[in-house]
């Protein structure tokens, strides 16, 4: 019998711990979650929120992507801790570098996607992660970028404007009650990128707390990355674990 998918639902996937190597010699902790019985239709590489304020690869929206999207949408999800960041999986080498050296971390993840021949890589950054994506993610084989709660803290005006010449879609999911950049302000800031798609998300806040907001985010992401896989199921008829730390 089908059961509702809730905050701590972990759906079946092939999950593999990763150790990524950056061009400057650091070892980064990560995980790749793959569809259990199918080839992935697309790949998401995530970049987490600000590690100096608790952001990591297990930040809840990113973890729930890895728990759900391989099963619900046939999407591979690669998460990793940027330099100096710790989570239950371990601590990545190096120290926090204000979205500079983290570009090498992102490239190491993209290189892993390419090495494995995974299809259609999209970048999904959240908060600090959006700055890493904006500063370092506009190149092949990246298909496009999705930004959750972009604060534009480390991205310069010139770096943002450079995306206007990009062929890659740039989608921004901006909470109605964001702590740093609300939808109207985001539309003004991103107006320098003519094809930027800024979507205000009613009722949401910067951290996307609550199952309603998580479901909305995952649905919006999949509508961009794998549009033929939406709407996402809200129930699961099959094996399903419950994570115990929520």
ROTOR-31790 format. One record per residue (C-alpha): x, z, y; residue in three letters. Coordinates in Angstrom, 3 decimals. Each point is the difference from the previous one (the first is absolute). Example, Ala and Ser with C-alpha at 12.3 -4.5 7.8 and 13.67 -1.06 7.14 Angstrom:
BEGIN
((12.300, 7.800, -4.500), "ALA")
((1.370, -0.660, 3.440), "SER")
END
This chain:
BEGIN
((0.000, 0.000, 0.000), "UNK")
((1.282, -0.897, 3.446), "UNK")
((1.218, 2.861, 2.182), "UNK")
((0.337, 0.057, 3.806), "UNK")
((3.472, -0.629, 1.411), "UNK")
((0.871, 3.075, 2.066), "UNK")
((2.966, 1.284, 1.986), "UNK")
((2.134, 0.976, -3.004), "UNK")
((-0.971, -2.864, -2.346), "UNK")
((3.005, -1.712, -1.593), "UNK")
((-0.926, -3.304, -1.621), "UNK")
((2.065, -1.689, -2.719), "UNK")
((3.161, -1.862, 1.014), "UNK")
((3.575, -0.607, -1.104), "UNK")
((1.987, 2.406, 2.161), "UNK")
((3.772, -0.169, 0.207), "UNK")
((2.364, 2.228, 1.989), "UNK")
((2.396, -1.996, 2.175), "UNK")
((3.396, 0.500, 1.569), "UNK")
((0.532, -2.560, 2.728), "UNK")
((3.461, -0.766, 1.409), "UNK")
((0.328, -0.835, 3.687), "UNK")
((2.536, -2.364, 1.554), "UNK")
((1.806, 3.021, 1.477), "UNK")
((0.323, 1.644, -3.405), "UNK")
((-2.819, 2.557, -0.082), "UNK")
((-2.141, 0.781, -3.042), "UNK")
((-3.715, 0.266, 0.746), "UNK")
((-2.683, 1.572, -2.182), "UNK")
((-3.103, -2.076, -0.703), "UNK")
((-2.727, -1.015, -2.424), "UNK")
((-1.567, -3.280, -1.069), "UNK")
((-3.598, 0.040, -1.261), "UNK")
((-1.121, -3.178, -1.796), "UNK")
((-3.283, -1.173, -1.540), "UNK")
((-0.185, 1.181, -3.596), "UNK")
((-1.392, -3.108, -1.682), "UNK")
((0.475, -2.831, 2.493), "UNK")
((2.598, -1.669, 2.145), "UNK")
((-0.218, 1.188, 3.609), "UNK")
((-1.913, -2.219, 2.384), "UNK")
((2.011, 1.311, 2.960), "UNK")
((2.475, 2.719, 0.923), "UNK")
((-0.110, 2.728, 2.627), "UNK")
((3.170, 1.646, 1.291), "UNK")
((-0.846, 3.210, 1.851), "UNK")
((1.923, 1.796, 2.741), "UNK")
((-1.028, 3.609, 0.532), "UNK")
((-0.688, 2.103, 3.128), "UNK")
((2.603, 1.928, 1.991), "UNK")
((2.200, 1.993, -2.419), "UNK")
((0.924, 2.558, 2.656), "UNK")
((-3.703, 0.933, 0.038), "UNK")
((-0.636, -0.034, -3.751), "UNK")
((-0.379, -3.719, -0.658), "UNK")
((1.194, -1.245, -3.408), "UNK")
((-0.874, -2.416, -2.793), "UNK")
((-2.630, 2.497, -1.234), "UNK")
((-1.875, 0.099, 3.311), "UNK")
((-3.563, -0.082, -1.223), "UNK")
((-1.163, -3.515, 0.939), "UNK")
((3.123, -1.565, -1.516), "UNK")
((-0.255, 2.045, -3.167), "UNK")
((-3.649, -0.973, -0.405), "UNK")
((0.944, -3.664, 0.401), "UNK")
((2.321, 0.410, -2.969), "UNK")
((-2.601, 1.974, -1.948), "UNK")
((-2.807, -2.529, 0.479), "UNK")
((0.978, -3.510, 1.039), "UNK")
((1.847, -1.099, -3.158), "UNK")
((-3.199, 0.648, -1.974), "UNK")
((-2.639, -0.915, 2.582), "UNK")
((1.645, -3.060, 1.566), "UNK")
((2.924, -1.089, -2.229), "UNK")
((2.411, 0.859, 2.812), "UNK")
((3.525, 1.296, -0.589), "UNK")
((0.894, 2.881, 2.325), "UNK")
((3.596, 0.926, 0.816), "UNK")
((0.526, 3.303, 1.806), "UNK")
((3.318, 1.536, 0.996), "UNK")
((1.503, 2.801, 2.045), "UNK")
((1.953, -1.254, 2.980), "UNK")
((3.482, 1.396, 0.601), "UNK")
((0.140, 3.782, 0.040), "UNK")
((-3.630, 0.385, -1.094), "UNK")
((-1.092, 2.286, -2.856), "UNK")
((-3.058, 0.049, -2.260), "UNK")
((-0.828, 1.235, -3.504), "UNK")
((1.851, -3.041, -1.384), "UNK")
((3.246, 1.021, 1.705), "UNK")
((1.959, -0.420, 3.214), "UNK")
((1.385, -3.266, 1.326), "UNK")
((3.588, 0.055, 1.210), "UNK")
((0.896, -0.280, 3.673), "UNK")
((-1.565, 1.390, 3.151), "UNK")
((-2.955, -0.922, 2.179), "UNK")
((0.908, -2.822, 2.406), "UNK")
((-3.008, -0.576, 2.295), "UNK")
((-1.067, -3.311, -1.617), "UNK")
((3.474, -1.541, 0.259), "UNK")
((1.758, 0.554, -3.334), "UNK")
((-3.421, 0.165, -1.637), "UNK")
((-0.042, -3.778, 0.352), "UNK")
((2.653, -0.105, -2.717), "UNK")
((-2.235, 2.242, -2.110), "UNK")
((-2.903, -2.400, 0.399), "UNK")
((2.257, -2.922, -0.869), "UNK")
((1.110, 1.764, -3.191), "UNK")
((-3.655, 0.277, -1.031), "UNK")
((-0.652, -3.659, 0.819), "UNK")
((3.108, -0.958, -1.979), "UNK")
((-1.391, 1.906, -2.993), "UNK")
((-3.256, -1.926, 0.263), "UNK")
((1.935, -3.268, 0.058), "UNK")
((2.253, 1.056, -2.892), "UNK")
((-3.048, 0.668, -2.163), "UNK")
((-1.769, -3.193, 1.043), "UNK")
((-3.051, 1.882, 1.245), "UNK")
((-2.487, -2.173, 1.878), "UNK")
((-1.170, -0.122, 3.611), "UNK")
((1.639, 3.088, 1.537), "UNK")
((-1.898, 1.614, 2.884), "UNK")
((1.354, 2.869, 2.068), "UNK")
((-2.221, 3.003, 0.697), "UNK")
((1.411, 2.490, 2.486), "UNK")
((-1.650, 3.234, 1.061), "UNK")
((0.855, 1.651, 3.342), "UNK")
((3.840, 0.122, 0.106), "UNK")
((-0.054, -2.579, -2.777), "UNK")
((-1.671, -2.481, 2.327), "UNK")
((3.018, 0.144, 2.312), "UNK")
((2.310, -0.749, -2.926), "UNK")
((-2.192, -2.954, -0.973), "UNK")
((-0.251, -1.355, 3.548), "UNK")
((3.739, 0.274, 0.606), "UNK")
((1.211, -1.298, -3.365), "UNK")
((-2.774, -1.694, -1.968), "UNK")
((-0.537, -3.440, 1.509), "UNK")
((1.883, -2.159, -2.497), "UNK")
((-0.353, -1.727, -3.364), "UNK")
((-1.319, 0.685, -2.600), "UNK")
((-2.365, 2.344, 1.864), "UNK")
((-3.521, -1.422, 0.145), "UNK")
((-1.259, 2.215, 2.800), "UNK")
((-0.251, 3.550, 1.283), "UNK")
((-2.751, 2.593, 0.172), "UNK")
((0.519, 2.924, 2.375), "UNK")
((-1.813, 3.320, -0.398), "UNK")
((-0.153, 2.173, 3.113), "UNK")
((2.804, -1.787, 1.896), "UNK")
((1.428, 2.298, 2.712), "UNK")
((2.512, -2.577, 1.349), "UNK")
((2.462, 2.870, 0.442), "UNK")
((3.250, -1.712, -1.002), "UNK")
((-0.973, -3.668, 0.351), "UNK")
((1.132, -1.499, 3.298), "UNK")
((-2.280, -2.319, 2.007), "UNK")
((2.395, -2.842, -0.803), "UNK")
((-0.122, 0.696, -3.737), "UNK")
((-3.791, 0.054, 0.052), "UNK")
((-0.238, -3.201, 2.048), "UNK")
((2.298, -1.749, -2.479), "UNK")
((-2.856, 0.086, -2.524), "UNK")
((-1.873, -2.472, 2.201), "UNK")
((2.266, -2.687, -1.410), "UNK")
((-0.557, 1.098, -3.595), "UNK")
((-2.038, -1.916, -2.551), "UNK")
((-0.851, 3.267, -1.764), "UNK")
((-3.360, 1.722, 0.416), "UNK")
((0.182, 3.327, 1.810), "UNK")
((-2.975, 2.294, -0.620), "UNK")
((-0.287, 3.389, 1.711), "UNK")
((-2.400, 2.670, -1.261), "UNK")
((-0.402, 2.416, 2.897), "UNK")
((-2.015, 3.226, -0.317), "UNK")
((-2.687, 0.599, 2.609), "UNK")
((1.446, 3.456, 0.693), "UNK")
((3.695, -0.735, -0.491), "UNK")
((2.426, 2.545, 1.465), "UNK")
((2.320, -2.630, 1.513), "UNK")
((-1.668, -3.388, 0.449), "UNK")
((-3.776, -0.428, -0.075), "UNK")
((-1.573, -3.425, -0.642), "UNK")
((-0.409, -1.176, 3.601), "UNK")
((3.559, 1.008, 0.883), "UNK")
((1.260, -1.645, -3.182), "UNK")
((-1.765, -3.258, 0.864), "UNK")
((1.701, 0.029, 3.389), "UNK")
((3.455, 0.742, -1.422), "UNK")
((-0.324, -2.557, -2.809), "UNK")
((-1.397, -2.684, 2.326), "UNK")
((3.548, -1.380, 0.287), "UNK")
((-0.430, -1.169, -3.614), "UNK")
((-2.681, -2.674, 0.252), "UNK")
((-0.948, 0.129, -3.676), "UNK")
((0.048, 3.812, -0.392), "UNK")
((-3.247, 1.202, -1.588), "UNK")
((-0.682, 3.502, 1.347), "UNK")
((-2.866, 1.719, -1.799), "UNK")
((-1.400, 3.273, 1.262), "UNK")
((-1.154, 2.268, -2.829), "UNK")
((-2.955, 2.139, 1.044), "UNK")
((0.261, 3.730, -0.553), "UNK")
((3.567, -0.042, -1.316), "UNK")
((3.024, 1.961, 1.217), "UNK")
((3.741, -0.650, -0.223), "UNK")
((0.420, 1.566, -3.448), "UNK")
((-3.041, -1.683, -1.622), "UNK")
((-1.161, 3.285, -1.529), "UNK")
((-3.107, -0.219, -2.183), "UNK")
((-0.989, -2.224, -2.897), "UNK")
((-2.234, -2.125, 2.243), "UNK")
((2.982, -0.937, 2.170), "UNK")
((2.321, -0.633, -2.957), "UNK")
((-2.565, -2.274, -1.627), "UNK")
((-0.401, -1.909, 3.260), "UNK")
((3.749, -0.453, 0.413), "UNK")
((0.519, -1.217, -3.563), "UNK")
((-2.937, -2.376, 0.311), "UNK")
((1.293, -1.424, 3.287), "UNK")
((3.461, -0.497, -1.506), "UNK")
((-1.325, -1.754, -3.081), "UNK")
((-2.281, -2.205, 2.087), "UNK")
((3.174, -1.372, 1.598), "UNK")
((2.389, -0.008, -2.963), "UNK")
((-2.349, -0.912, -2.896), "UNK")
((-3.351, -0.960, 1.542), "UNK")
((-1.444, -1.105, -3.339), "UNK")
((0.386, 3.596, -1.309), "UNK")
((-2.372, 1.618, 2.500), "UNK")
((-2.224, 1.927, 0.119), "UNK")
((2.028, 2.572, -1.881), "UNK")
((-1.761, 1.957, -2.728), "UNK")
((-0.926, 3.568, 0.823), "UNK")
((-0.408, 0.985, -3.666), "UNK")
((2.273, -0.426, -3.015), "UNK")
((-1.090, -0.464, -3.620), "UNK")
((3.153, 0.766, -1.950), "UNK")
((2.962, 2.371, -0.143), "UNK")
((0.495, 1.899, 3.241), "UNK")
((2.261, 2.948, 0.721), "UNK")
((-0.498, 2.671, 2.646), "UNK")
((3.055, 0.953, 2.055), "UNK")
((0.295, 3.772, 0.111), "UNK")
((1.588, 0.735, 3.390), "UNK")
((-2.967, -1.077, 2.149), "UNK")
END
